[in-house]
Amino acid sequence: MTTADTLETTPAALEVRNVHKWYGTHRVLDGIDLTVRPGEVVAVIGPSGSGKSTLLRVVNHLEKPEIGHVSVGGELIGVKRAGGGRLKELSERAILAQRSRIGFVFQNFNLFPHLTVLDNVAAAPVATGRLTGAQARERARELLTRVGLGDRGDAYPRRLSGGQQQRVAIARALALRPGIILFDEPTSALDPELVGEVLSVIKDLATSGTTLLIVTHEIGFAREVADRIVFLDGGRIVEQGPPSVVLDAPRHDRTRDFLSKVL
């Protein structure tokens, strides 16, 4: 987590500006403005279909916004400025390079089934030329130890529980030392008894100063770990603020109605 003074004096880790996204006539994101500071932990909550996962995919340019733009560490993502203030799409190669600086932990792990756990974590630093094979494997061992799986490097994903696979996915997201890590409902695919082990790893990241943007339905977890909670509904940010405000004294009727059903 970060402090209020740090939030005021440091440049943004993430800026989302007037982002709109629609599919046909369905507007999924409707003018999103969001700033995340370095070291800040922001939890995004809201009902199904509110645009939470789409927001993360736009940040990583897995989805292209119809209007608006995203910057990570001051760099536009997926586009560059052209003449007349227009934005021009980058090449796929350039976008892939940008994505290497944005960690993404998906709901369903997305590990490579044909690679060992160690090689899953080491693959991206080698593919991007950041590290040699030996360096990447050493980094992978360190990260697996960090997430409590230092003894499972030679195992294949199918031999791991869902919670263990998600912890490997977190280690993989850390391997490129990203400026921000996005979590898309990281426990939604897990059996209830496995949720705690994944949330514990994310809590450790939060307290270590890693910048996190977490979409979650675990309201108690959001209260515990987040500096700020953002309530999204209908593709809009209805309200945001410290957990003690948004969860305990929400200003908007829609927030109160949602919380009355999930708390």
ZIMO-V212652 format. One record per residue. N is the residue number from 0. RES is the residue in one small letter. SS is DSSP state (alpha for helix, beta for strand, coil for the rest). PHI is phi in whole degrees, 0 to 359 (NA if undefined). PSI is psi in whole degrees, 0 to 359 (none if undefined). Layout:
n=N res=RES ss=SS phi=PHI psi=PSI
n=N res=RES ss=SS phi=PHI psi=PSI
This chain:
n=0 res=m ss=coil phi=NA psi=169
n=1 res=t ss=coil phi=233 psi=169
n=2 res=t ss=coil phi=259 psi=164
n=3 res=a ss=alpha phi=297 psi=321
n=4 res=d ss=alpha phi=299 psi=318
n=5 res=t ss=alpha phi=298 psi=320
n=6 res=l ss=alpha phi=300 psi=324
n=7 res=e ss=alpha phi=283 psi=333
n=8 res=t ss=alpha phi=251 psi=350
n=9 res=t ss=coil phi=253 psi=151
n=10 res=p ss=coil phi=291 psi=162
n=11 res=a ss=beta phi=289 psi=140
n=12 res=a ss=beta phi=283 psi=326
n=13 res=l ss=beta phi=216 psi=135
n=14 res=e ss=beta phi=229 psi=125
n=15 res=v ss=beta phi=248 psi=122
n=16 res=r ss=beta phi=237 psi=115
n=17 res=n ss=beta phi=48 psi=47
n=18 res=v ss=beta phi=277 psi=127
n=19 res=h ss=beta phi=239 psi=138
n=20 res=k ss=beta phi=218 psi=131
n=21 res=w ss=beta phi=219 psi=157
n=22 res=y ss=beta phi=239 psi=110
n=23 res=g ss=coil phi=63 psi=238
n=24 res=t ss=coil phi=265 psi=359
n=25 res=h ss=beta phi=268 psi=114
n=26 res=r ss=beta phi=272 psi=112
n=27 res=v ss=beta phi=272 psi=319
n=28 res=l ss=beta phi=238 psi=134
n=29 res=d ss=beta phi=230 psi=74
n=30 res=g ss=beta phi=81 psi=52
n=31 res=i ss=beta phi=280 psi=128
n=32 res=d ss=beta phi=237 psi=122
n=33 res=l ss=beta phi=209 psi=134
n=34 res=t ss=beta phi=237 psi=133
n=35 res=v ss=beta phi=238 psi=127
n=36 res=r ss=beta phi=271 psi=155
n=37 res=p ss=coil phi=303 psi=132
n=38 res=g ss=coil phi=84 psi=355
n=39 res=e ss=coil phi=278 psi=148
n=40 res=v ss=beta phi=245 psi=115
n=41 res=v ss=beta phi=243 psi=126
n=42 res=a ss=beta phi=255 psi=132
n=43 res=v ss=beta phi=253 psi=122
n=44 res=i ss=beta phi=237 psi=164
n=45 res=g ss=coil phi=155 psi=168
n=46 res=p ss=coil phi=290 psi=164
n=47 res=s ss=coil phi=302 psi=139
n=48 res=g ss=coil phi=83 psi=8
n=49 res=s ss=coil phi=277 psi=351
n=50 res=g ss=coil phi=106 psi=8
n=51 res=k ss=alpha phi=298 psi=307
n=52 res=s ss=alpha phi=293 psi=323
n=53 res=t ss=alpha phi=297 psi=322
n=54 res=l ss=alpha phi=302 psi=314
n=55 res=l ss=alpha phi=297 psi=319
n=56 res=r ss=alpha phi=292 psi=329
n=57 res=v ss=alpha phi=289 psi=320
n=58 res=v ss=alpha phi=304 psi=319
n=59 res=n ss=coil phi=272 psi=2
n=60 res=h ss=coil phi=59 psi=27
n=61 res=l ss=coil phi=286 psi=337
n=62 res=e ss=coil phi=235 psi=138
n=63 res=k ss=coil phi=264 psi=125
n=64 res=p ss=coil phi=289 psi=145
n=65 res=e ss=coil phi=288 psi=324
n=66 res=i ss=beta phi=225 psi=148
n=67 res=g ss=beta phi=94 psi=180
n=68 res=h ss=beta phi=207 psi=167
n=69 res=v ss=beta phi=233 psi=139
n=70 res=s ss=beta phi=233 psi=138
n=71 res=v ss=beta phi=238 psi=122
n=72 res=g ss=coil phi=58 psi=32
n=73 res=g ss=coil phi=85 psi=358
n=74 res=e ss=beta phi=254 psi=128
n=75 res=l ss=beta phi=300 psi=140
n=76 res=i ss=coil phi=256 psi=123
n=77 res=g ss=coil phi=86 psi=348
n=78 res=v ss=beta phi=217 psi=166
n=79 res=k ss=beta phi=223 psi=158
n=80 res=r ss=beta phi=283 psi=132
n=81 res=a ss=coil phi=246 psi=185
n=82 res=g ss=alpha phi=299 psi=148
n=83 res=g ss=alpha phi=71 psi=18
n=84 res=g ss=alpha phi=78 psi=6
n=85 res=r ss=coil phi=286 psi=158
n=86 res=l ss=beta phi=251 psi=130
n=87 res=k ss=beta phi=248 psi=134
n=88 res=e ss=beta phi=297 psi=136
n=89 res=l ss=coil phi=283 psi=165
n=90 res=s ss=coil phi=292 psi=157
n=91 res=e ss=alpha phi=299 psi=325
n=92 res=r ss=alpha phi=296 psi=317
n=93 res=a ss=alpha phi=293 psi=322
n=94 res=i ss=alpha phi=294 psi=319
n=95 res=l ss=alpha phi=300 psi=321
n=96 res=a ss=alpha phi=296 psi=320
n=97 res=q ss=alpha phi=294 psi=320
n=98 res=r ss=alpha phi=298 psi=334
n=99 res=s ss=coil phi=293 psi=347
n=100 res=r ss=coil phi=258 psi=5
n=101 res=i ss=beta phi=233 psi=110
n=102 res=g ss=beta phi=286 psi=146
n=103 res=f ss=beta phi=220 psi=121
n=104 res=v ss=beta phi=249 psi=116
n=105 res=f ss=coil phi=272 psi=169
n=106 res=q ss=coil phi=297 psi=320
n=107 res=n ss=coil phi=249 psi=32
n=108 res=f ss=coil phi=73 psi=305
n=109 res=n ss=coil phi=57 psi=38
n=110 res=l ss=coil phi=281 psi=155
n=111 res=f ss=coil phi=282 psi=114
n=112 res=p ss=coil phi=292 psi=337
n=113 res=h ss=coil phi=272 psi=357
n=114 res=l ss=coil phi=251 psi=148
n=115 res=t ss=beta phi=293 psi=166
n=116 res=v ss=alpha phi=305 psi=314
n=117 res=l ss=alpha phi=300 psi=315
n=118 res=d ss=alpha phi=289 psi=330
n=119 res=n ss=alpha phi=301 psi=317
n=120 res=v ss=alpha phi=284 psi=326
n=121 res=a ss=alpha phi=277 psi=344
n=122 res=a ss=alpha phi=299 psi=311
n=123 res=a ss=alpha phi=294 psi=315
n=124 res=p ss=alpha phi=300 psi=328
n=125 res=v ss=alpha phi=286 psi=314
n=126 res=a ss=alpha phi=298 psi=326
n=127 res=t ss=coil phi=272 psi=356
n=128 res=g ss=coil phi=78 psi=11
n=129 res=r ss=coil phi=289 psi=323
n=130 res=l ss=coil phi=224 psi=155
n=131 res=t ss=coil phi=287 psi=169
n=132 res=g ss=alpha phi=302 psi=315
n=133 res=a ss=alpha phi=295 psi=318
n=134 res=q ss=alpha phi=295 psi=319
n=135 res=a ss=alpha phi=295 psi=320
n=136 res=r ss=alpha phi=292 psi=324
n=137 res=e ss=alpha phi=295 psi=316
n=138 res=r ss=alpha phi=299 psi=318
n=139 res=a ss=alpha phi=298 psi=319
n=140 res=r ss=alpha phi=298 psi=318
n=141 res=e ss=alpha phi=298 psi=316
n=142 res=l ss=alpha phi=290 psi=322
n=143 res=l ss=alpha phi=296 psi=322
n=144 res=t ss=alpha phi=297 psi=320
n=145 res=r ss=alpha phi=299 psi=324
n=146 res=v ss=coil phi=264 psi=12
n=147 res=g ss=coil phi=82 psi=22
n=148 res=l ss=coil phi=232 psi=32
n=149 res=g ss=coil phi=298 psi=339
n=150 res=d ss=coil phi=262 psi=7
n=151 res=r ss=coil phi=244 psi=18
n=152 res=g ss=coil phi=299 psi=329
n=153 res=d ss=coil phi=271 psi=357
n=154 res=a ss=coil phi=281 psi=157
n=155 res=y ss=beta phi=262 psi=152
n=156 res=p ss=alpha phi=310 psi=323
n=157 res=r ss=alpha phi=296 psi=342
n=158 res=r ss=alpha phi=271 psi=0
n=159 res=l ss=coil phi=252 psi=154
n=160 res=s ss=coil phi=289 psi=167
n=161 res=g ss=alpha phi=300 psi=320
n=162 res=g ss=alpha phi=296 psi=321
n=163 res=q ss=alpha phi=294 psi=319
n=164 res=q ss=alpha phi=298 psi=321
n=165 res=q ss=alpha phi=291 psi=327
n=166 res=r ss=alpha phi=293 psi=324
n=167 res=v ss=alpha phi=297 psi=318
n=168 res=a ss=alpha phi=299 psi=323
n=169 res=i ss=alpha phi=294 psi=316
n=170 res=a ss=alpha phi=301 psi=318
n=171 res=r ss=alpha phi=298 psi=319
n=172 res=a ss=alpha phi=296 psi=330
n=173 res=l ss=alpha phi=279 psi=344
n=174 res=a ss=coil phi=299 psi=329
n=175 res=l ss=coil phi=264 psi=11
n=176 res=r ss=coil phi=51 psi=59
n=177 res=p ss=coil phi=290 psi=158
n=178 res=g ss=coil phi=284 psi=337
n=179 res=i ss=beta phi=207 psi=147
n=180 res=i ss=beta phi=242 psi=131
n=181 res=l ss=beta phi=259 psi=133
n=182 res=f ss=beta phi=241 psi=122
n=183 res=d ss=beta phi=253 psi=97
n=184 res=e ss=coil phi=44 psi=62
n=185 res=p ss=coil phi=294 psi=348
n=186 res=t ss=coil phi=246 psi=3
n=187 res=s ss=coil phi=291 psi=336
n=188 res=a ss=coil phi=264 psi=8
n=189 res=l ss=coil phi=258 psi=149
n=190 res=d ss=coil phi=297 psi=148
n=191 res=p ss=alpha phi=307 psi=324
n=192 res=e ss=alpha phi=287 psi=350
n=193 res=l ss=alpha phi=260 psi=353
n=194 res=v ss=alpha phi=296 psi=317
n=195 res=g ss=alpha phi=301 psi=321
n=196 res=e ss=alpha phi=293 psi=327
n=197 res=v ss=alpha phi=284 psi=316
n=198 res=l ss=alpha phi=298 psi=326
n=199 res=s ss=alpha phi=298 psi=319
n=200 res=v ss=alpha phi=295 psi=319
n=201 res=i ss=alpha phi=294 psi=322
n=202 res=k ss=alpha phi=300 psi=318
n=203 res=d ss=alpha phi=298 psi=320
n=204 res=l ss=alpha phi=297 psi=317
n=205 res=a ss=alpha phi=299 psi=319
n=206 res=t ss=alpha phi=281 psi=348
n=207 res=s ss=coil phi=269 psi=0
n=208 res=g ss=coil phi=93 psi=9
n=209 res=t ss=coil phi=286 psi=136
n=210 res=t ss=coil phi=281 psi=124
n=211 res=l ss=beta phi=230 psi=138
n=212 res=l ss=beta phi=238 psi=112
n=213 res=i ss=beta phi=240 psi=117
n=214 res=v ss=beta phi=273 psi=124
n=215 res=t ss=coil phi=210 psi=150
n=216 res=h ss=coil phi=257 psi=2
n=217 res=e ss=coil phi=272 psi=90
n=218 res=i ss=alpha phi=294 psi=320
n=219 res=g ss=alpha phi=298 psi=320
n=220 res=f ss=alpha phi=296 psi=316
n=221 res=a ss=alpha phi=300 psi=319
n=222 res=r ss=alpha phi=299 psi=319
n=223 res=e ss=alpha phi=286 psi=322
n=224 res=v ss=alpha phi=258 psi=335
n=225 res=a ss=coil phi=273 psi=144
n=226 res=d ss=coil phi=283 psi=327
n=227 res=r ss=beta phi=214 psi=142
n=228 res=i ss=beta phi=245 psi=134
n=229 res=v ss=beta phi=248 psi=124
n=230 res=f ss=beta phi=260 psi=119
n=231 res=l ss=beta phi=250 psi=136
n=232 res=d ss=beta phi=208 psi=133
n=233 res=g ss=coil phi=61 psi=30
n=234 res=g ss=coil phi=77 psi=10
n=235 res=r ss=beta phi=234 psi=151
n=236 res=i ss=beta phi=279 psi=111
n=237 res=v ss=beta phi=282 psi=315
n=238 res=e ss=beta phi=198 psi=162
n=239 res=q ss=beta phi=208 psi=157
n=240 res=g ss=beta phi=163 psi=186
n=241 res=p ss=coil phi=300 psi=151
n=242 res=p ss=alpha phi=307 psi=322
n=243 res=s ss=alpha phi=296 psi=334
n=244 res=v ss=alpha phi=272 psi=306
n=245 res=v ss=alpha phi=294 psi=320
n=246 res=l ss=coil phi=273 psi=328
n=247 res=d ss=coil phi=258 psi=334
n=248 res=a ss=coil phi=217 psi=57
n=249 res=p ss=coil phi=298 psi=146
n=250 res=r ss=coil phi=274 psi=333
n=251 res=h ss=coil phi=256 psi=142
n=252 res=d ss=alpha phi=301 psi=322
n=253 res=r ss=alpha phi=296 psi=321
n=254 res=t ss=alpha phi=295 psi=315
n=255 res=r ss=alpha phi=299 psi=318
n=256 res=d ss=alpha phi=296 psi=316
n=257 res=f ss=alpha phi=298 psi=313
n=258 res=l ss=alpha phi=294 psi=328
n=259 res=s ss=alpha phi=295 psi=338
n=260 res=k ss=alpha phi=266 psi=344
n=261 res=v ss=alpha phi=244 psi=345
n=262 res=l ss=coil phi=265 psi=none
